[in-house]
Structure formats: structure tokens, C-alpha cells
Amino acid sequence: MFDDAYRSGHARVAALVAGLGEADLARTVPACPEWTVHDLVAHLAGTAADVAARHTAGMPGPAWAAAQITRRAGRTVAELLAEWDEHAAATAAAIEDRRVPARVLHDLLVHEGDLVEALGAEQPPWDGWAGAARLVVRQVVRGIRGPHSLVVRSAGTEWRSPDDAGERRGASAAPAAQRSTVTVDFYELYRGLHSRRSRAQMRGWQWDGSPEPWVDALPMFGPRDDEQPVPAPG
């Protein structure tokens, strides 16, 4: 499953950026404001090259990504895509065989959303990211511990934190008064979990109960306050 998701994401991103002019390539990416569109494509190409060469020390830290971008600063988008094409199959296989962590796939899928939103394109197709996203949502919600519990409803599925009274019966189960339930579009949920939505945008989701502390706790890379563009459905 993961190898197919990587290959399809690679194909979509390549199609999205292949014909871009200099102005579009120089656009700042709102989700990664220190990067341009060109920088982000260089990172994706560099990640595939590094995975194929087993140069994964420091992955996925900022210094590792910055070095990828610096090394490719003078390359055209066609050259970046050619490099990515060369290593995409090996990277997909490494993800599927678990020789590299699944976060390499999510790095691509999340950055695809970053590019879509930076360029004003439509939301990526459901079958390209939703299967992998379900695993992330389950992992995040099942990892919640503490006096407050959360129920997440999206894409026809409900996920409950382990200490929720509806999930676990026992003295330590959180009572309904300490439970929040959120109902949200699945793409928005995936973006929010990856710190691609502001606190205000997440508070705007459909909540039954308080959105606190979840607007701070759910984003895996920390909360943010800069509003992010929301693409039209694909």
C-alpha cells in the first residue's frame, strides 16, 4: 500500500510543478514559510536520492533537509524532477519494505498539500493519501492520555482516545464532562495533525465540547497561528 501511495504522490507532484515558471517556483510556501516552491521540490528530490543512497543520518531534521536544498539551489525544476524520477522506485520499495520509516511517505503527502495550497490548486484526490492518513489519525488519537478524552469523527469513521468512557470502562475512564468530540473533513484533519492549520482554523471545526487543549495537543509539530490556505475539493 505504502509503495503505491508514494508512487502516485510522486506522479501528482511532478505533474503539478513540471511546467511552472520562475515566478511560481519562487513563491513562498505558506506552510513552510522559509521555503519556496523550488526549495520544496528540491527537498523531495533530495529525500528520494538520500533514501536510495542510504544517506539517512539526521533524517528528517532541518539540517538534513537544508543540505538537500543547498546542494540543488542552481538546478532547474526539470533537473530536480529527473533526479526524483531516477530514485522514486527505490524509495517506494524502501518504504514498503520498512527499510525507512513511513514518515518518508507522509513527508511527501504532506508536502504535496503544501504545494497544492501554495499554488492555489485543488485538493489531492482521496485515493492518493486517505489510506495512509487513517493510520496517522488512529496513532495520534490512540496515543492520547490524561484527564480529558477525545472522540474524532471523520470520513465515516470514529476514533476514541483510550481513556474515553465510551472506549474503556473502569475507574480511570474519563467522564463525559471531560470529553470533546470533533467532526471534521478528513483532509482538514490530516492537515491539522501535521501542523498545517492554525489554532483558529482548528477551533472552527465542529466541536461538541471544548476545543482546548486539542488545538495545541493534536498538531504533531506544534501549534501555529498563521492562517493557512484551504484548497477546493478535487
C-alpha positions as CSV (number, residue, x, y, z in Angstrom):
1,M,0.0,0.0,0.0
2,F,2.7,2.5,1.0
3,D,4.7,2.0,-2.2
4,D,1.7,2.7,-4.3
5,A,0.9,5.8,-2.3
6,Y,4.4,7.1,-2.7
7,R,4.5,6.4,-6.5
8,S,1.1,8.1,-7.0
9,G,2.1,11.1,-4.9
10,H,5.3,11.5,-6.8
11,A,3.4,11.4,-10.1
12,R,0.9,14.1,-8.9
13,V,3.6,16.4,-7.6
14,A,5.7,16.0,-10.8
15,A,2.6,16.9,-12.9
16,L,1.8,19.9,-10.7
17,V,5.2,21.5,-10.9
18,A,6.7,20.4,-14.2
19,G,5.5,23.4,-16.2
20,L,5.9,26.1,-13.6
21,G,7.6,29.4,-14.5
22,E,10.1,31.2,-12.4
23,A,7.5,33.3,-10.6
24,D,5.6,30.3,-9.4
25,L,8.8,28.5,-8.4
26,A,9.9,31.5,-6.3
27,R,6.6,31.6,-4.4
28,T,6.8,31.2,-0.6
29,V,5.1,28.1,0.7
30,P,2.7,29.2,3.4
31,A,3.0,26.0,5.4
32,C,6.9,26.2,5.2
33,P,7.5,30.0,5.0
34,E,11.2,29.6,4.9
35,W,11.0,27.7,1.7
36,T,10.0,28.5,-1.9
37,V,8.2,26.1,-4.2
38,H,11.6,25.3,-5.8
39,D,13.1,24.6,-2.4
40,L,10.3,22.1,-1.6
41,V,10.7,20.2,-4.8
42,A,14.5,20.1,-4.2
43,H,13.8,18.6,-0.7
44,L,11.5,15.9,-2.2
45,A,14.1,15.1,-4.9
46,G,16.9,15.1,-2.3
47,T,15.0,12.9,0.0
48,A,14.5,10.2,-2.7
49,A,18.2,10.4,-3.6
50,D,19.3,10.2,0.0
51,V,17.0,7.2,0.7
52,A,18.2,5.4,-2.4
53,A,21.8,6.0,-1.3
54,R,21.1,5.2,2.3
55,H,22.2,8.7,3.4
56,T,19.6,8.9,6.2
57,A,21.6,10.1,9.1
58,G,19.9,13.1,10.6
59,M,16.6,12.3,8.8
60,P,14.2,14.1,8.9
61,G,15.8,17.0,10.8
62,P,16.1,20.6,9.5
63,A,19.9,20.3,8.8
64,W,19.3,17.2,6.7
65,A,16.6,19.0,4.6
66,A,18.6,22.3,4.4
67,A,21.6,20.4,2.9
68,Q,19.4,18.9,0.2
69,I,18.1,22.3,-0.8
70,T,21.5,24.0,-0.7
71,R,23.0,21.3,-3.0
72,R,20.3,21.8,-5.6
73,A,19.9,25.6,-5.5
74,G,21.0,26.1,-9.1
75,R,19.1,23.3,-10.7
76,T,16.1,23.7,-12.9
77,V,12.8,22.1,-12.0
78,A,13.2,19.7,-14.9
79,E,16.6,18.6,-13.4
80,L,15.0,18.1,-10.0
81,L,12.2,16.0,-11.4
82,A,14.7,13.9,-13.4
83,E,16.7,13.2,-10.3
84,W,13.5,12.3,-8.4
85,D,12.3,10.0,-11.2
86,E,15.7,8.2,-11.0
87,H,15.2,7.4,-7.3
88,A,11.5,7.2,-6.8
89,A,11.1,3.4,-7.4
90,A,13.9,2.6,-4.9
91,T,12.4,5.0,-2.3
92,A,8.9,3.5,-2.7
93,A,10.3,0.0,-2.3
94,A,12.3,1.1,0.8
95,I,9.1,2.5,2.4
96,E,7.1,-0.7,1.6
97,D,9.8,-3.0,2.9
98,R,10.2,-0.8,6.1
99,R,13.8,-0.1,5.4
100,V,12.9,3.5,6.0
101,P,10.1,4.8,8.2
102,A,6.6,5.6,6.9
103,R,7.3,9.2,7.7
104,V,9.1,9.4,4.3
105,L,5.7,8.7,2.7
106,H,3.9,11.2,4.9
107,D,6.6,13.8,4.2
108,L,5.7,13.5,0.5
109,L,1.9,13.6,1.1
110,V,2.1,16.5,3.5
111,H,4.4,18.5,1.2
112,E,2.1,17.7,-1.7
113,G,-0.6,19.5,0.2
114,D,1.8,22.3,0.9
115,L,2.4,22.8,-2.8
116,V,-1.2,22.5,-3.7
117,E,-2.1,25.2,-1.2
118,A,0.9,27.4,-2.2
119,L,-0.1,27.2,-5.9
120,G,-3.9,27.5,-5.5
121,A,-4.5,24.1,-6.9
122,E,-7.3,21.6,-6.0
123,Q,-7.2,19.2,-3.1
124,P,-5.3,16.0,-3.9
125,P,-7.5,13.0,-4.9
126,W,-8.8,11.0,-1.9
127,D,-7.3,7.7,-3.0
128,G,-3.8,9.2,-3.1
129,W,-3.5,9.9,0.7
130,A,-6.5,8.8,2.7
131,G,-5.4,5.2,3.3
132,A,-2.1,6.4,4.9
133,A,-3.8,9.2,6.7
134,R,-6.2,6.8,8.5
135,L,-3.2,5.2,10.1
136,V,-1.8,8.5,11.3
137,V,-5.2,9.6,12.8
138,R,-5.5,6.3,14.7
139,Q,-2.0,6.5,16.0
140,V,-2.4,10.1,17.2
141,V,-5.8,9.6,18.9
142,R,-4.9,6.2,20.4
143,G,-1.8,7.9,21.9
144,I,-3.8,10.5,23.9
145,R,-3.6,10.1,27.7
146,G,-4.8,12.3,30.5
147,P,-7.8,13.6,32.3
148,H,-9.5,14.7,29.1
149,S,-10.6,12.4,26.3
150,L,-11.3,13.0,22.6
151,V,-13.6,11.5,20.0
152,V,-12.7,12.2,16.4
153,R,-15.3,11.7,13.6
154,S,-14.3,12.0,10.0
155,A,-14.6,10.1,6.7
156,G,-17.3,7.8,8.1
157,T,-15.1,6.6,11.0
158,E,-14.9,7.4,14.7
159,W,-11.7,7.2,16.7
160,R,-11.7,7.4,20.5
161,S,-8.8,8.1,22.9
162,P,-8.1,5.1,25.1
163,D,-9.4,6.7,28.3
164,D,-12.7,7.8,26.9
165,A,-15.7,6.4,28.8
166,G,-17.1,5.0,25.6
167,E,-13.9,3.2,24.8
168,R,-12.8,2.0,28.2
169,R,-15.0,1.0,31.2
170,G,-13.3,1.5,34.6
171,A,-12.5,3.9,37.3
172,S,-9.9,5.8,35.3
173,A,-12.1,6.3,32.3
174,A,-12.7,10.0,31.5
175,P,-16.3,11.0,32.2
176,A,-18.4,12.6,29.5
177,A,-18.0,16.1,31.1
178,Q,-14.3,15.9,30.2
179,R,-14.8,14.7,26.7
180,S,-14.6,16.7,23.5
181,T,-16.0,15.4,20.2
182,V,-14.8,16.9,16.9
183,T,-16.4,16.3,13.4
184,V,-14.2,17.5,10.6
185,D,-13.4,17.0,6.9
186,F,-10.7,14.3,6.6
187,Y,-8.3,16.4,4.5
188,E,-8.5,19.2,7.1
189,L,-7.9,16.7,9.9
190,Y,-4.8,15.3,8.2
191,R,-3.5,18.8,7.6
192,G,-4.2,19.9,11.1
193,L,-2.5,16.9,12.6
194,H,0.6,17.8,10.6
195,S,0.6,21.4,12.0
196,R,-0.8,22.8,8.7
197,R,-3.8,24.6,10.3
198,S,-3.8,27.4,12.8
199,R,-5.3,27.3,16.2
200,A,-8.2,29.5,14.9
201,Q,-8.8,27.2,11.9
202,M,-8.9,24.2,14.2
203,R,-11.2,25.9,16.6
204,G,-13.5,26.4,13.6
205,W,-14.0,22.7,13.2
206,Q,-17.3,21.3,14.5
207,W,-16.8,20.7,18.2
208,D,-19.1,19.3,20.9
209,G,-17.2,20.3,24.0
210,S,-14.2,22.5,24.3
211,P,-11.5,22.5,21.5
212,E,-9.0,23.1,24.3
213,P,-6.4,21.6,24.8
214,W,-6.7,19.9,21.5
215,V,-5.8,22.8,19.2
216,D,-2.4,22.7,21.0
217,A,-2.1,19.0,21.6
218,L,-3.1,17.5,18.2
219,P,-0.6,19.2,15.8
220,M,2.4,16.8,15.8
221,F,4.9,19.6,15.1
222,G,3.3,22.1,17.5
223,P,0.5,24.6,17.1
224,R,0.6,27.6,14.8
225,D,-1.3,30.9,14.5
226,D,-0.7,31.8,10.8
227,E,-3.8,31.1,8.7
228,Q,-3.3,28.5,6.0
229,P,-5.0,28.4,2.6
230,V,-7.6,25.8,2.2
231,P,-7.9,24.2,-1.3
232,A,-11.1,23.5,-3.1
233,P,-12.1,19.8,-3.2
234,G,-10.7,17.9,-6.1
